[in-house]
Amino acid sequence: MEESATVYHKNGTNICVSCVWRGKYYTIQMFFPTLKRPNRQEVNDAIQKVYPGAKMNAFYEHPIDKSLPIVQLPEASQEGIDKRAQLIARRQFILDRQKLVLRRKEMAADKKNDKKDNLEARTKEKEQSVTRSESLIRHMKR
């Protein structure tokens, strides 16, 4: 009895990944259904789903070897895109909040500097008014 299998033709990238998991060295074929080459983080995330806690050593594009099993990843769903958008929005929110805190600190420092400048300006005005009044008094005494 022969086993028959249907292999669907899909566009994507076949990646050969070598990793260490629980002290053993593994080499795995993974098919990514995207046309672009996946980056290290994406491959590592896929490995962590299969072998949690594995340490990835290397990954490279490799022609499909039909004698070895292939781990096929699902196509990117809308849910994954939404999570990524939420992550980006959250990071942007954190950055905006940090910028706001820095602006508030700058404004507080500027206020202190303005108060010092105002105090100096007021003391100069008082000195000038005193000198004016003294000059008026001297002028009147003449």
Summary of the structure (lengths in Angstrom):
residues: 142
radius of gyration: 35.4
end to end distance: 132.1
largest distance: 132.1
contacts: 291
relative contact order: 0.10
helix: 53%
strand: 20%
